[in-house]
Amino acid sequence: MKDNSSQKQPLFIIILLILAAEAVFLLPFVLPRIFRTTFLESFAITQLELGSCGSIYGIVALFSYLFGGPLADRFKPNQLMSVALVLTGLGGLYLATYPNLFNLHLLYGFWGFTTIFLFWAPMIKATRIWGGTNKQGIAFGFLDGGRGLVAALFGSVGVLIFSLFITKDIELTSIEERRIAFKEVITYTSYAVILIGAAVYLLLKLNSEKTEKTENNAKLITIDNFKIVMQYKAVWLLMIIILCAYYGYKMTNLFSQYAEQVMHYDKIEAAKVGTYLLYMRPIIGVTIGLLADRTKASLWIIIGFFLMTITGLVFATGIIDDSKNLMFVLSIGLMAIGVYSARVLYFATLEEAKIPLAVTGTAVGFISVIGYTPDIFTGLINGYFLDKYDEIVGHQIVFGIMTVFSIIGFIASYMLYKHSKSTQT
């Protein structure tokens, strides 16, 4: 029987999904990315200590990716997603009290549970339902590109709020004055996330027949499915590709910090750098998605890793300093194109690699367990070298490490491209 579910889903559903999909990650990731040095100052923590918070999040998320799927098959997406958003927002209100490092670790572990165990699988499921049979590419292209736009808009408003509470030149303010301003940013963001959670519960109504059919046929993750998934070479290559691409994505957290510490931008200008890059994400996402539909997704992942490798080398050599502003802007722009190109096409290659639709959930969960481990170790690696060495040398080292990951990703994506061609001949 023909699947008409995609025709019954209104446009506002995917808009709400985009809004929710990025809102849930604003507090643990987007704010620390845009206001990195302010975040460190306000909580009186080091780079390494912030990295350890990400590691706690990643460890909890590691298990949540695997076991959150069955839960998503037993409850409606709007129920789980709304609970996740409200709990994440409440965690943000606690963040605004500036807890100590131990409690900050607990909070990041809590967010690993709310954003992944309760949210990730239902969000993917809801997007698939909206896309139906014929609009999967459009659905996931809109989702990732739209998430970038949402992050950029929230970032811009956050920078505006921060600047409104700074009544004099940013360089003349004390840490305490900046803490007060940043608290307002955290509080505003937390209430916004809670409000979006309420909207998701009330408005995210998907095709009930399609949803019920999925729930009634749902089975717990089985060993047989894992055996099927592990037989596919593409699954193992995708693990490596996502791991390397996600490592590159995590490195974009350092752009604002690099702008402040190496290029000598002030704190507001540096925060704007991170925000402007987020505006590139929807443009890149939609453009690359359309190009991938006309060629091969794996081909554009190769191009993405090539750009990441070249720009990573530029930063690693240390040739960019405060006298080369144009080179800095061009380099982070090209790196963002490479990172976002690979990111938007993560799972678009499943169809290209001929992985059966029936084991898609198991494949995504299995791949994600390894693919998203940079959540655990990227912050620790960056924090260690940025704390141990001066600001210039520290950044050279961490971008050098990123370059190694980019080269590995380039090789793996080329192998996937060759493999997918062989399966179609």
C-alpha positions in Angstrom: 0.0 0.0 0.0 1.3 3.5 -0.8 2.5 5.5 2.1 0.7 8.8 2.1 1.7 9.9 5.5 4.1 12.5 4.2 1.2 14.3 2.4 -0.7 14.5 5.7 2.0 16.2 7.7 1.8 20.0 7.7 4.9 22.2 7.2 4.8 23.6 10.8 5.6 20.1 12.1 9.1 20.0 10.6 9.6 23.6 11.7 8.7 22.6 15.3 11.0 19.6 15.0 13.9 21.8 13.9 13.2 24.2 16.7 13.1 21.4 19.3 16.1 19.5 17.9 18.4 22.5 18.4 16.8 23.9 21.5 17.5 20.8 23.6 21.3 21.3 22.9 21.5 25.0 23.5 22.4 24.8 27.2 25.0 22.0 27.2 26.7 23.0 23.9 25.7 26.2 22.1 26.1 28.6 25.0 29.6 27.3 26.0 30.6 27.4 22.3 29.5 31.0 21.7 30.5 32.4 25.2 33.4 30.0 25.8 35.8 32.3 27.7 32.9 34.0 29.6 31.7 30.5 30.5 35.1 29.5 31.9 35.4 32.8 33.8 31.9 32.7 35.2 32.3 29.1 36.6 36.0 29.6 37.5 37.0 26.4 35.7 39.8 25.5 33.3 39.6 24.2 29.8 40.3 20.7 31.0 37.6 20.9 33.6 35.0 22.1 31.0 36.2 19.2 28.8 35.6 16.8 31.7 32.0 18.0 31.8 31.6 17.0 28.2 33.2 13.6 29.0 30.5 12.9 31.6 27.9 13.9 29.1 29.4 11.6 26.5 29.6 8.6 28.8 25.9 8.9 29.7 25.1 9.5 26.0 27.0 6.4 25.0 24.6 4.1 26.7 21.6 6.4 25.9 22.1 6.0 22.1 21.8 2.3 22.4 18.9 1.9 24.8 16.9 5.0 24.0 15.6 3.5 20.8 13.2 0.9 22.3 11.7 3.6 24.5 10.9 5.7 21.4 9.0 2.8 20.0 6.7 2.6 23.0 5.8 6.3 23.5 4.7 9.0 21.1 7.5 11.3 20.0 5.8 14.5 21.4 5.6 12.9 24.9 9.2 12.0 25.2 10.6 15.1 23.4 8.5 17.5 25.6 9.6 15.8 28.8 13.2 16.0 27.6 13.0 19.7 26.8 11.3 20.7 30.0 13.9 18.7 32.1 16.8 20.1 30.1 15.4 23.7 30.6 15.0 23.1 34.4 18.7 22.0 34.4 19.5 25.3 32.8 17.8 27.2 35.6 20.1 25.3 38.0 23.1 26.2 35.7 22.2 29.9 36.3 23.0 29.5 40.0 26.6 28.8 39.1 27.0 25.4 40.7 30.5 24.1 41.7 32.5 21.7 39.4 31.2 18.5 41.0 27.6 19.6 40.6 28.4 20.8 37.1 29.5 17.3 36.3 26.3 15.9 37.6 24.3 18.4 35.6 26.1 17.4 32.3 25.4 13.7 33.1 21.8 14.6 33.6 21.7 16.4 30.3 23.3 13.3 28.6 20.2 11.4 29.8 17.6 14.1 28.9 19.0 15.0 25.5 19.9 11.5 24.2 18.0 8.8 26.1 14.7 10.8 26.1 15.1 12.9 23.0 17.5 11.6 20.2 15.6 8.6 19.0 12.1 10.2 19.2 13.4 13.1 17.2 14.8 10.9 14.5 11.6 8.8 14.5 9.4 11.9 14.2 11.5 13.3 11.3 11.2 10.0 9.5 7.4 9.9 10.0 7.2 13.5 8.6 9.3 12.6 5.6 7.3 9.5 4.7 8.6 7.4 1.8 9.6 10.0 -0.7 10.9 13.0 1.4 13.5 11.5 3.7 16.3 13.6 2.1 14.3 16.8 2.4 13.3 16.0 5.9 16.8 15.4 7.3 18.3 18.2 5.1 15.8 20.7 6.6 16.4 19.3 10.1 20.1 19.8 10.2 20.2 23.0 8.2 17.3 24.4 10.2 19.0 23.5 13.5 22.0 25.7 12.4 19.7 28.6 11.8 17.9 28.1 15.2 21.3 28.0 17.0 22.4 31.1 15.1 19.2 33.0 16.1 19.4 32.0 19.7 23.1 32.9 19.7 22.4 36.4 18.3 19.7 37.0 20.9 22.1 35.7 23.6 24.8 38.1 22.5 22.3 40.9 22.4 21.1 40.1 26.0 24.7 39.8 27.2 25.5 43.2 25.7 22.4 44.9 27.2 23.5 44.0 30.7 27.0 45.2 30.0 26.7 49.0 30.6 30.3 49.9 29.7 33.1 48.8 27.5 33.4 45.0 27.8 37.2 45.2 28.5 36.5 47.5 31.5 34.0 45.2 33.2 34.8 42.9 36.1 34.3 39.1 36.0 31.4 39.6 38.5 29.7 42.0 36.1 30.1 39.5 33.2 28.8 36.7 35.4 25.6 38.7 36.1 25.1 39.4 32.4 25.8 35.8 31.5 23.3 34.6 34.1 20.6 36.5 32.2 21.6 34.7 29.0 21.4 31.3 30.7 18.0 32.1 32.3 16.4 33.4 29.1 17.6 30.3 27.2 16.3 27.9 29.9 12.8 29.4 29.9 12.8 29.3 26.1 13.7 25.6 26.1 10.9 24.9 28.6 8.4 26.9 26.5 9.4 24.9 23.3 8.9 21.7 25.3 5.3 22.7 26.1 4.7 23.6 22.4 6.0 20.2 21.3 3.6 18.4 23.6 0.6 20.4 22.4 1.4 20.8 18.7 3.6 17.9 17.5 0.8 15.6 16.3 1.9 13.1 13.7 0.0 10.7 11.6 -1.4 8.4 14.3 -1.9 5.4 12.0 1.7 5.5 10.9 2.9 5.9 14.5 0.7 3.2 16.0 1.8 0.8 13.2 5.5 1.5 14.1 4.8 1.0 17.8 2.8 -2.2 17.4 5.6 -3.8 15.3 8.4 -2.5 17.5 10.7 -5.1 19.1 13.5 -4.7 21.6 17.0 -4.4 20.1 17.9 -8.0 19.2 21.2 -9.8 18.8 20.0 -11.0 15.3 19.6 -7.4 14.2 23.1 -6.5 15.4 24.5 -9.5 13.5 22.8 -8.3 10.3 24.2 -4.8 10.8 27.7 -5.9 11.5 27.9 -7.8 8.2 27.9 -4.5 6.3 31.2 -3.0 5.6 29.6 0.4 5.2 28.5 0.3 8.8 32.1 0.1 10.0 33.2 2.8 7.6 30.4 5.1 8.7 31.5 4.6 12.3 34.9 6.0 11.4 33.5 8.7 9.2 31.1 10.0 11.8 33.7 9.8 14.5 36.1 11.9 12.5 33.5 14.3 11.2 32.0 14.8 14.7 35.5 15.5 16.1 35.8 18.2 13.5 32.4 19.6 14.5 33.4 19.7 18.1 36.4 21.8 17.1 34.1 24.6 15.9 33.6 25.2 19.7 37.1 26.8 19.7 36.5 29.4 17.0 35.2 32.1 19.3 38.1 31.4 21.8 40.6 31.5 19.0 39.2 34.9 17.8 39.6 36.3 21.3 42.9 34.8 22.4 44.9 34.7 19.2 43.2 37.3 17.0 42.6 39.7 20.0 38.9 40.3 19.4 37.0 41.5 22.4 34.5 39.1 24.1 31.4 40.4 22.2 33.2 40.4 18.8 34.5 36.8 19.5 31.0 35.6 20.5 29.7 37.1 17.2 32.3 35.0 15.2 30.7 31.8 16.6 27.2 33.1 15.9 27.9 34.1 12.3 29.3 30.7 11.5 26.0 29.1 12.7 24.2 31.1 10.0 26.3 29.3 7.4 25.0 25.9 8.5 21.5 26.1 7.0 22.8 27.4 3.7 25.5 24.7 3.5 23.1 22.0 4.7 20.4 22.7 2.1 22.9 23.3 -0.7 25.0 20.1 0.0 21.8 18.1 0.4 20.5 19.1 -3.0 23.9 18.4 -4.6 24.1 15.0 -2.9 20.7 14.1 -4.3 22.1 14.7 -7.8 25.4 12.8 -7.3 26.5 10.8 -4.2 26.4 11.7 -0.6 29.8 10.0 0.0 31.4 12.2 -2.7 30.5 15.4 -0.8 31.7 13.8 2.5 35.1 13.3 0.8 35.1 17.0 -0.3 34.2 18.0 3.3 37.1 16.1 4.8 39.4 17.6 2.2 38.5 21.1 3.2 38.8 20.2 6.9 42.3 18.8 6.3 43.6 21.8 4.4 42.2 24.4 6.9 43.3 22.3 9.9 46.8 22.4 8.5 46.6 26.1 8.1 45.7 26.6 11.8 48.2 23.9 12.9 51.1 25.7 11.3 50.3 28.9 13.2 50.5 31.1 10.1 47.2 32.8 11.1 47.7 35.6 13.7 46.1 39.0 14.5 47.7 40.6 11.4 45.9 38.2 9.0 42.2 38.8 9.7 41.1 38.0 6.2 42.9 34.7 6.2 41.3 33.9 9.6 37.8 34.6 8.3 38.3 32.6 5.1 39.9 29.7 6.9 37.2 29.2 9.5 34.6 29.7 6.7 36.1 26.9 4.6 36.5 24.7 7.6 32.8 25.3 8.5 31.8 24.3 5.0 33.8 21.1 5.3 32.5 20.2 8.8 28.8 21.0 7.9 29.0 19.2 4.6 30.1 16.0 6.3 27.7 16.4 9.2 24.5 16.9 7.1 25.2 13.8 5.1 26.0 11.5 8.1 23.1 9.1 7.6 22.2 10.0 4.0 24.7 7.3 3.0 22.6 4.4 4.6 20.5 4.2 1.5 23.5 4.6 -0.8 25.2 1.7 1.0 22.1 -0.6 0.6 21.6 -1.1 4.4 18.1 -2.6 4.8 15.4 -0.2 6.0 14.2 -2.8 8.5 17.5 -2.5 10.6 17.9 1.2 10.2 17.3 1.9 13.9 19.8 -0.7 15.0 22.4 0.5 12.5 22.0 4.1 13.6 22.3 3.2 17.3 25.3 0.9 16.6 27.1 3.5 14.6 26.3 6.3 17.0 27.8 4.4 20.0 31.3 4.8 18.4 30.6 7.7 16.1 29.7 10.2 18.8 32.5 9.2 21.3 34.2 12.6 20.6 31.7 13.9 23.2 33.8 12.0 25.7 37.4 12.8 24.7 37.5 15.9 22.5 37.1 18.3 25.4 39.7 16.5 27.5 42.2 16.6 24.7 41.6 20.3 23.9 41.5 21.3 27.5 44.8 19.5 28.4 46.8 21.2 25.6 45.1 24.6 25.8 45.9 24.6 29.6 49.4 23.2 29.3 50.7 25.5 26.6 50.3 29.1 25.7 47.3 30.2 23.7 49.1 30.2 20.3 50.9 26.8 20.7 48.0 25.2 22.4 45.7 26.0 19.4 48.3 24.8 17.0 48.5 21.4 18.7 44.7 20.8 18.9 44.2 21.8 15.3 47.0 19.5 14.4 45.2 16.6 16.1 42.0 17.6 14.2 44.0 17.4 10.9 44.9 13.8 11.7 41.3 12.9 12.3 40.4 14.7 9.0 42.9 12.6 7.0 41.5 9.4 8.5 38.0 10.5 7.7 39.0 11.4 4.1 40.4 7.9 3.6 37.3 6.2 5.2 34.9 8.3 3.1 36.9 7.5 -0.1 36.6 3.8 0.8 32.9 4.2 1.3 32.5 5.9 -2.0 34.3 3.1 -3.8 32.3 0.5 -1.9 29.0 2.1 -2.7 29.9 2.2 -6.4 30.8 -1.5 -6.3 27.5 -2.5 -4.7 25.6 -0.7 -7.5 27.4 -2.4 -10.4 
